[in-house]
């Protein structure tokens, strides 16, 4: 099917044909850092393709709260485009970005595209596959922060995510999860039932307009 010639074609394709995959680059300025994030739509990436508003909310929250990221060991779950973790690495954190294998090429491309001119302050972010509840034991537990943005949307994954978080936080990591509270995905159930079963959970920020919450969680110590 040929693509009609229009000035603002939402499906850019060099050959003039609709392609199974198209990409869009968006520039974000967060914490005085300018990030160029490419979103790859198609290729079965699904929810891993775009930058979700929850990711921007989390970045702005960390800035507003003056959370010091320099020198921190950080792992991001369901990183997608990598916006949050790449920003943290640009600010001096030692970052590991994780997602399902299909999302890793997009993640790696965004890491490479955002390499500071003078090199990474700490280290280039590591990009690794992580399937919750399956290979989480392959990862250490000595993180400072565990981050996630809009990763609460599939109820069948909720027990697996809690199990993964519990392992990653055994040595005292703090979790920040930014999430749009979609009733149809029972996101509230995760934060009211699943996560509190293993963690102390506090709602630290609420954006009424965007229906986006940010939670801070710490693993409960065995009594």
Backbone bond lengths (Angstrom), bond angles and torsions (degrees), N, CA, C in turn:
res aa  C-N    CA-C-N  psi(-1)  N-CA   C-N-CA  omega(-1)  CA-C   N-CA-C  phi
1 X - - - 1.469 - - 1.521 108.47 -
2 X 1.325 117.53 126.11 1.458 120.25 -177.62 1.517 110.34 -78.72
3 X 1.308 113.49 151.93 1.452 120.52 -179.46 1.513 109.31 -95.70
4 X 1.323 118.16 122.49 1.457 119.60 -179.94 1.507 111.14 -65.06
5 X 1.320 115.65 144.18 1.459 120.64 -179.65 1.520 109.56 -78.44
6 X 1.339 115.67 109.48 1.453 121.68 178.38 1.516 108.16 -130.90
7 X 1.313 115.85 153.13 1.456 119.57 -177.01 1.521 111.80 -65.09
8 X 1.309 117.57 -37.90 1.449 120.46 -177.92 1.523 109.12 -119.62
9 X 1.291 115.95 70.85 1.455 121.39 179.99 1.526 109.66 -77.06
10 X 1.324 118.71 118.22 1.465 120.49 -178.30 1.515 112.84 -74.00
11 X 1.322 118.62 -7.65 1.457 121.80 -179.82 1.525 109.60 -121.67
12 X 1.329 117.67 74.49 1.464 119.62 -177.68 1.524 111.64 -64.69
13 X 1.315 115.59 133.15 1.468 120.85 176.88 1.521 107.30 -148.26
14 X 1.313 116.02 124.58 1.460 120.18 -174.68 1.520 113.03 -60.85
15 X 1.328 116.47 -31.29 1.460 118.68 -175.47 1.530 113.22 -90.40
16 X 1.336 115.89 4.02 1.450 118.51 177.61 1.515 113.88 80.41
17 X 1.300 116.73 5.82 1.466 120.57 179.68 1.523 109.68 -112.49
18 X 1.323 115.60 152.48 1.456 118.68 171.89 1.519 108.14 -63.27
19 X 1.299 116.73 133.55 1.457 121.12 -179.84 1.518 109.22 -110.85
20 X 1.317 115.73 153.70 1.463 119.21 177.13 1.525 110.56 -65.46
21 X 1.309 116.19 -25.97 1.458 121.16 -177.28 1.522 110.34 -129.87
22 X 1.326 116.98 135.63 1.450 120.17 170.93 1.520 107.64 -140.11
23 X 1.309 116.21 155.55 1.446 119.74 -176.18 1.522 110.85 -123.66
24 X 1.317 114.07 157.65 1.461 121.01 179.37 1.520 108.12 -139.60
25 X 1.316 116.82 129.11 1.462 121.08 179.21 1.519 109.33 -100.95
26 X 1.322 115.44 131.77 1.460 121.52 178.18 1.520 107.94 -125.52
27 X 1.307 116.52 136.73 1.463 121.49 179.40 1.529 108.48 -102.06
28 X 1.320 115.59 126.85 1.463 122.06 178.83 1.522 108.80 -116.14
29 X 1.319 116.15 138.33 1.460 120.94 172.56 1.518 107.68 -113.67
30 X 1.341 115.42 109.92 1.462 122.12 -175.81 1.525 108.49 -136.59
31 X 1.314 116.59 133.69 1.468 121.77 -179.70 1.527 111.23 51.75
32 X 1.322 115.65 39.84 1.467 123.76 179.66 1.525 113.22 65.80
33 X 1.319 117.03 11.89 1.462 121.54 176.54 1.529 108.95 -107.41
34 X 1.321 116.12 137.56 1.467 120.79 176.78 1.526 109.17 -103.22
35 X 1.323 115.58 120.05 1.456 121.61 -177.19 1.521 110.21 -116.36
36 X 1.324 115.81 133.98 1.458 121.76 174.86 1.516 107.96 -103.51
37 X 1.319 115.68 109.40 1.455 120.99 -175.03 1.523 109.68 -111.32
38 X 1.325 115.71 120.83 1.468 121.03 176.49 1.516 109.42 -93.12
39 X 1.320 115.23 129.49 1.456 122.28 177.06 1.530 107.92 -107.55
40 X 1.316 116.05 121.36 1.461 121.38 -177.69 1.521 109.14 -101.81
41 X 1.315 116.05 110.46 1.457 120.76 -178.91 1.526 109.50 -96.40
42 X 1.311 114.45 136.88 1.455 119.26 -175.91 1.508 109.35 101.10
43 X 1.321 116.93 -163.38 1.463 122.90 179.33 1.531 111.22 55.21
44 X 1.337 116.18 26.68 1.464 122.35 176.90 1.531 114.08 62.89
45 X 1.337 116.95 19.63 1.455 118.93 178.70 1.527 111.81 -70.90
46 X 1.313 116.94 -28.55 1.460 120.11 177.21 1.511 112.63 57.04
47 X 1.361 116.06 -126.32 1.461 120.72 -174.53 1.521 112.50 -69.75
48 X 1.332 118.69 -11.28 1.460 120.58 179.10 1.518 112.13 -80.67
49 X 1.336 117.26 -10.74 1.466 120.48 -173.49 1.527 114.33 -73.36
50 X 1.335 119.14 -50.71 1.474 118.18 -172.96 1.516 114.45 -90.72
51 X 1.323 114.51 165.97 1.458 121.07 167.98 1.526 106.81 -84.73
52 X 1.320 116.92 116.09 1.455 120.45 -179.59 1.523 109.63 -84.47
53 X 1.315 115.73 148.93 1.463 121.04 -177.68 1.522 111.15 -57.45
54 X 1.326 117.08 -29.87 1.465 120.42 179.81 1.521 111.51 -60.58
55 X 1.327 117.25 -32.29 1.466 120.48 179.01 1.523 110.77 -67.30
56 X 1.324 116.39 -42.18 1.463 120.65 178.13 1.530 109.79 -65.79
57 X 1.334 116.46 -40.63 1.467 120.43 177.45 1.523 110.85 -58.49
58 X 1.331 116.97 -43.10 1.460 120.53 -178.26 1.526 110.88 -65.70
59 X 1.318 117.09 -43.26 1.467 120.47 177.73 1.525 110.86 -59.28
60 X 1.320 116.27 -44.54 1.467 119.93 -178.25 1.523 111.48 -69.01
61 X 1.328 116.30 -34.80 1.468 119.67 177.68 1.529 110.34 -64.45
62 X 1.331 116.23 -46.35 1.466 119.59 179.89 1.526 110.82 -60.59
63 X 1.331 115.63 -35.42 1.468 119.59 176.96 1.521 110.78 -69.80
64 X 1.331 117.16 -47.35 1.466 121.03 -178.08 1.530 111.85 -60.62
65 X 1.341 115.66 -34.25 1.464 120.47 -178.30 1.528 112.11 -89.05
66 X 1.331 115.43 2.25 1.467 121.23 -179.87 1.527 112.08 53.08
67 X 1.332 115.32 41.11 1.462 120.23 177.77 1.529 108.38 -69.59
68 X 1.316 116.64 121.36 1.461 121.57 -178.23 1.528 109.27 -78.94
69 X 1.317 116.92 115.23 1.453 121.35 -178.23 1.523 112.77 -98.66
70 X 1.322 117.19 -15.53 1.458 121.05 -176.19 1.525 110.93 -61.60
71 X 1.331 115.13 127.22 1.456 120.79 177.84 1.513 115.14 79.19
72 X 1.328 118.04 -2.53 1.459 121.47 -179.16 1.536 110.87 -80.23
73 X 1.324 115.51 145.66 1.463 120.97 174.46 1.526 107.09 -93.14
74 X 1.323 116.29 116.43 1.462 122.17 -171.20 1.515 110.18 -126.48
75 X 1.332 116.35 137.31 1.454 121.97 170.82 1.521 108.11 -121.85
76 X 1.337 115.74 132.81 1.464 120.58 176.62 1.521 108.73 -108.59
77 X 1.321 115.96 131.47 1.461 122.22 178.58 1.523 109.87 -98.00
78 X 1.334 116.32 143.35 1.462 119.86 -179.92 1.508 111.27 53.83
79 X 1.329 116.13 47.92 1.465 121.09 -168.87 1.525 113.84 -65.26
80 X 1.329 118.67 -26.32 1.463 120.40 176.69 1.517 112.54 63.82
81 X 1.319 116.39 -108.89 1.467 121.07 178.16 1.524 112.30 -82.39
82 X 1.336 116.75 -16.89 1.456 120.58 177.90 1.515 115.76 88.21
83 X 1.326 118.44 10.64 1.465 121.04 -174.43 1.527 112.47 -53.01
84 X 1.328 117.56 -50.95 1.458 121.14 -174.57 1.526 111.06 -65.59
85 X 1.328 116.39 -50.85 1.452 120.27 -176.87 1.517 113.33 -66.78
86 X 1.324 116.74 -38.77 1.470 119.88 178.61 1.520 110.09 -64.37
87 X 1.324 117.20 -40.92 1.461 120.26 176.67 1.529 110.31 -60.11
88 X 1.327 116.81 -45.12 1.460 120.53 179.82 1.526 110.80 -60.39
89 X 1.340 117.05 -40.34 1.461 120.86 179.18 1.526 111.38 -67.32
90 X 1.325 116.40 -36.47 1.466 119.83 177.38 1.531 110.89 -64.24
91 X 1.330 115.42 -25.62 1.466 120.53 -179.13 1.525 112.39 -94.35
92 X 1.349 116.75 8.53 1.452 119.38 172.86 1.505 116.88 103.96
93 X 1.328 118.06 6.55 1.462 120.23 177.35 1.523 110.58 -82.45
94 X 1.323 115.13 156.69 1.460 121.84 172.98 1.529 106.29 -96.59
95 X 1.329 116.51 107.78 1.467 121.43 -164.83 1.528 112.30 -115.49
96 X 1.334 114.32 139.30 1.462 121.75 168.75 1.525 108.11 -117.88
97 X 1.323 116.44 121.98 1.463 122.59 179.33 1.520 108.63 -99.98
98 X 1.323 117.44 129.53 1.459 120.31 -178.88 1.521 111.41 -129.26
99 X 1.317 114.51 150.62 1.456 121.79 174.74 1.530 106.62 -168.72
100 X 1.312 116.23 -176.79 1.464 120.10 175.53 1.529 108.99 -70.06
101 X 1.319 118.47 153.61 1.467 121.67 -174.19 1.525 114.89 -51.18
102 X 1.330 117.40 -36.59 1.456 120.80 -176.73 1.527 112.60 -62.24
103 X 1.334 116.28 -28.70 1.473 120.64 -176.27 1.524 113.14 -86.51
104 X 1.325 117.73 -9.79 1.465 119.97 -171.84 1.528 114.75 -66.31
105 X 1.345 119.90 -38.47 1.471 118.07 178.02 1.528 112.72 -59.51
106 X 1.339 117.34 -41.32 1.466 120.35 177.38 1.525 110.16 -63.87
107 X 1.320 116.59 -42.57 1.462 120.59 178.67 1.523 111.15 -59.90
108 X 1.339 115.90 -49.28 1.453 120.13 -177.52 1.527 111.60 -63.07
109 X 1.332 116.33 -38.51 1.459 120.41 179.17 1.527 110.70 -63.00
110 X 1.326 117.14 -39.83 1.461 119.88 179.57 1.519 111.63 -71.17
111 X 1.313 116.96 -34.37 1.472 119.48 174.89 1.523 109.50 -61.22
112 X 1.323 116.18 -48.84 1.468 120.47 -178.34 1.523 111.82 -62.21
113 X 1.353 116.13 -39.32 1.461 120.62 -177.25 1.523 112.50 -69.79
114 X 1.331 116.56 -18.30 1.467 120.02 -176.42 1.524 112.92 -112.56
115 X 1.320 115.98 20.51 1.461 119.57 175.20 1.524 109.53 -64.82
116 X 1.324 118.03 122.96 1.474 119.91 179.84 1.528 111.07 -60.48
117 X 1.320 116.26 149.66 1.463 120.67 -177.58 1.526 111.70 -58.68
118 X 1.319 116.10 -30.90 1.457 120.02 179.55 1.513 113.72 -96.05
119 X 1.320 116.21 9.48 1.458 120.33 -177.83 1.528 111.39 92.14
120 X 1.329 116.67 164.45 1.465 121.38 -179.89 1.527 109.85 -69.09
121 X 1.338 118.04 135.92 1.467 121.19 -178.27 1.522 112.96 -59.18
122 X 1.329 117.03 -38.01 1.459 120.87 179.63 1.525 109.97 -111.48
123 X 1.333 115.94 -67.88 1.465 120.99 179.27 1.517 108.09 -159.86
124 X 1.326 115.78 155.25 1.461 119.34 174.80 1.522 109.01 -64.09
125 X 1.338 118.25 135.26 1.457 120.19 179.12 1.527 111.84 -56.97
126 X 1.324 115.42 136.09 1.460 120.75 174.25 1.521 108.36 -82.21
127 X 1.324 116.98 140.31 1.468 122.47 179.52 1.527 107.54 -117.66
128 X 1.341 116.19 114.84 1.463 120.22 -173.02 1.519 111.56 -136.97
129 X 1.351 117.66 148.67 1.460 120.70 176.10 1.524 110.47 -76.77
130 X 1.316 115.36 140.20 1.468 120.51 175.98 1.518 109.02 -147.45
131 X 1.317 116.07 114.90 1.463 122.57 174.96 1.524 106.87 -101.65
132 X 1.320 116.15 116.02 1.460 121.04 -174.54 1.516 111.10 -56.15
133 X 1.316 115.45 137.30 1.453 120.76 176.46 1.510 114.33 75.42
134 X 1.331 117.64 -0.76 1.462 120.86 -178.23 1.527 111.67 -116.21
135 X 1.327 116.75 -58.58 1.469 119.07 -176.79 1.531 112.88 -117.42
136 X 1.335 116.11 23.02 1.462 119.43 -179.45 1.530 112.43 -64.93
137 X 1.343 116.86 -26.27 1.460 120.11 -179.34 1.525 112.36 -71.14
138 X 1.346 116.06 -11.26 1.462 120.10 175.26 1.523 111.70 -76.34
139 X 1.325 116.01 -8.12 1.465 121.36 -177.17 1.527 109.87 -107.18
140 X 1.340 116.91 149.45 1.468 119.97 178.80 1.528 111.76 -72.73
141 X 1.329 114.98 177.09 1.467 121.03 -178.80 1.521 112.16 -119.41
142 X 1.336 116.74 12.27 1.468 119.70 -173.31 1.522 113.23 -101.09
143 X 1.308 116.77 42.33 1.461 121.60 178.78 1.526 110.22 -83.46
144 X 1.321 115.09 157.54 1.462 120.48 170.40 1.526 110.53 -90.70
145 X 1.344 115.46 -42.64 1.464 120.84 -178.90 1.521 109.93 -134.58
146 X 1.331 114.79 141.86 1.462 122.14 170.77 1.519 106.34 -118.63
147 X 1.335 117.00 123.43 1.462 121.43 -174.35 1.516 111.37 -117.92
148 X 1.328 115.71 148.24 1.463 120.81 175.20 1.514 109.72 -155.04
149 X 1.325 117.08 136.16 1.466 121.60 -179.85 1.518 110.00 -127.07
150 X 1.317 115.49 117.30 1.469 123.22 -179.96 1.526 112.33 54.24
151 X 1.326 115.27 50.01 1.462 119.91 176.56 1.528 111.94 -107.28
152 X 1.343 116.73 5.50 1.464 121.10 -178.56 1.527 108.92 -104.26
153 X 1.330 117.28 90.30 1.465 119.12 -178.73 1.528 113.69 -150.44
154 X 1.337 118.05 -6.89 1.461 120.97 177.88 1.529 109.04 -121.38
155 X 1.345 117.95 102.48 1.466 120.46 -175.83 1.526 114.36 -53.34
156 X 1.337 117.79 -31.76 1.464 118.95 -179.11 1.526 112.36 -67.54
157 X 1.341 117.04 -17.79 1.465 119.82 179.65 1.528 112.49 -92.18
158 X 1.327 118.36 -8.38 1.453 120.31 -172.72 1.535 113.13 -60.25
159 X 1.345 119.77 -46.98 1.471 118.87 177.26 1.525 112.19 -62.55
160 X 1.334 117.06 -35.83 1.461 121.25 -179.87 1.526 110.99 -67.14
161 X 1.329 116.18 -38.84 1.462 120.73 179.09 1.522 110.44 -66.34
162 X 1.336 117.01 -43.62 1.463 120.11 179.22 1.526 110.73 -61.52
163 X 1.331 116.72 -42.41 1.467 120.84 178.31 1.534 110.76 -61.08
164 X 1.332 115.72 -41.75 1.459 120.62 179.66 1.518 110.97 -66.66
165 X 1.313 117.17 -45.42 1.459 121.46 179.12 1.529 111.13 -61.29
166 X 1.326 116.64 -40.94 1.465 120.42 -179.04 1.528 110.56 -61.57
167 X 1.323 116.73 -39.81 1.469 119.93 177.98 1.533 111.00 -67.21
168 X 1.335 116.54 -46.71 1.459 120.45 -176.43 1.528 112.37 -64.90
169 X 1.338 116.35 -25.13 1.469 120.66 -174.08 1.527 114.09 -102.53
170 X 1.326 118.00 11.34 1.461 120.80 -175.96 1.522 113.49 -58.99
171 X 1.337 116.21 -28.81 1.464 119.32 -178.52 1.520 112.68 -99.06
172 X 1.334 116.78 16.52 1.460 119.49 171.70 1.516 117.41 104.25
173 X 1.332 118.14 13.24 1.465 120.76 179.11 1.525 110.88 -61.63
174 X 1.314 114.71 148.22 1.464 121.69 174.74 1.523 108.33 -100.42
175 X 1.332 116.04 136.04 1.461 122.11 -179.07 1.523 109.74 -103.25
176 X 1.329 115.69 135.08 1.463 121.24 169.48 1.518 107.47 -122.45
177 X 1.326 116.47 119.96 1.455 121.85 178.08 1.522 109.47 -120.46
178 X 1.330 115.47 123.39 1.461 121.71 177.17 1.519 107.77 -106.64
179 X 1.325 117.18 128.23 1.464 118.53 -171.92 1.523 112.29 -150.43
180 X 1.328 114.81 134.99 1.455 119.32 167.81 1.527 106.32 -74.43
181 X 1.332 116.70 131.35 1.463 120.47 -173.92 1.531 109.31 -90.25
182 X 1.313 114.38 85.95 1.466 120.56 -179.02 1.527 110.03 -87.75
183 X 1.313 115.35 118.75 1.461 119.71 -177.52 1.517 111.69 -61.75
184 X 1.348 115.83 -37.51 1.462 119.34 -176.62 1.521 112.39 -67.26
185 X 1.341 116.73 -20.01 1.464 120.66 178.74 1.526 111.90 -101.27
186 X 1.333 115.61 3.64 1.462 121.70 178.54 1.531 111.67 55.32
187 X 1.325 115.59 38.69 1.467 119.47 179.55 1.525 110.84 -60.47
188 X 1.334 116.51 -36.61 1.464 119.82 -179.27 1.524 111.26 -62.43
189 X 1.335 116.66 -32.18 1.465 120.57 179.45 1.528 110.38 -65.74
190 X 1.323 116.58 -38.33 1.466 119.29 177.78 1.523 110.51 -60.20
191 X 1.334 116.60 -47.34 1.456 120.28 -174.99 1.524 113.46 -79.25
192 X 1.326 116.97 -20.47 1.463 119.91 -179.10 1.525 112.80 -97.77
193 X 1.340 117.57 -22.34 1.462 120.12 -176.26 1.529 113.27 -125.39
194 X 1.330 117.06 -57.86 1.461 119.82 -173.98 1.531 112.38 -63.79
195 X 1.337 116.59 -56.25 1.458 119.53 -176.30 1.528 112.43 -63.97
196 X 1.355 119.85 -43.16 1.463 119.72 179.72 1.534 114.15 -64.75
197 X 1.330 117.62 -14.22 1.463 119.31 178.98 1.520 111.67 -66.40
198 X 1.327 117.21 -23.17 1.466 121.53 -179.51 1.530 112.91 -126.30
199 X 1.324 116.78 -14.80 1.459 120.63 -171.93 1.527 112.22 -128.12
200 X 1.328 114.79 152.57 1.458 121.14 164.11 1.527 105.75 -82.30
201 X 1.324 117.15 123.59 1.458 121.40 -172.57 1.525 110.37 -121.54
202 X 1.334 116.58 132.35 1.460 121.96 177.83 1.523 109.09 -129.31
203 X 1.336 116.01 130.70 1.464 120.83 171.40 1.524 107.45 -78.27
204 X 1.336 116.59 114.45 1.460 119.51 -174.47 1.531 113.19 -104.08
205 X 1.335 116.55 -15.05 1.466 118.83 179.32 1.519 109.27 -156.80
206 X 1.331 114.86 139.87 1.466 120.96 178.74 1.518 109.21 -134.37
207 X 1.341 117.00 123.52 1.456 122.48 174.47 1.523 107.37 -106.79
208 X 1.324 115.95 102.42 1.465 120.89 -176.08 1.530 111.54 -62.97
209 X 1.328 115.66 -41.22 1.459 119.68 -176.23 1.520 112.03 -62.14
210 X 1.332 116.41 -43.49 1.455 120.81 -178.61 1.532 112.66 -92.89
211 X 1.342 116.85 -2.68 1.465 121.41 -176.72 1.525 110.63 54.26
212 X 1.338 114.92 44.58 1.465 120.51 -176.37 1.523 109.98 -119.48
213 X 1.331 115.78 129.36 1.456 122.06 177.98 1.520 110.31 -112.87
214 X 1.332 116.03 150.21 1.454 121.69 171.47 1.525 107.47 -122.54
215 X 1.327 115.31 127.19 1.459 121.67 -178.20 1.522 110.25 -115.18
216 X 1.320 114.96 145.29 1.470 122.64 173.31 1.514 106.65 -113.09
217 X 1.321 117.47 132.33 1.459 120.44 -176.19 1.527 110.70 -137.55
218 X 1.331 115.22 144.97 1.468 122.50 175.28 1.529 108.13 -132.83
219 X 1.317 116.37 140.00 1.449 121.30 -177.42 1.522 110.85 -62.88
220 X 1.329 116.58 135.52 1.463 120.71 175.94 1.524 109.35 -68.75
221 X 1.309 116.30 135.23 1.469 120.01 176.26 1.519 109.28 -80.56
222 X 1.324 115.36 145.78 1.464 120.10 179.18 1.522 109.73 -66.43
223 X 1.297 114.99 133.14 1.471 119.02 179.91 1.522 110.51 -105.43
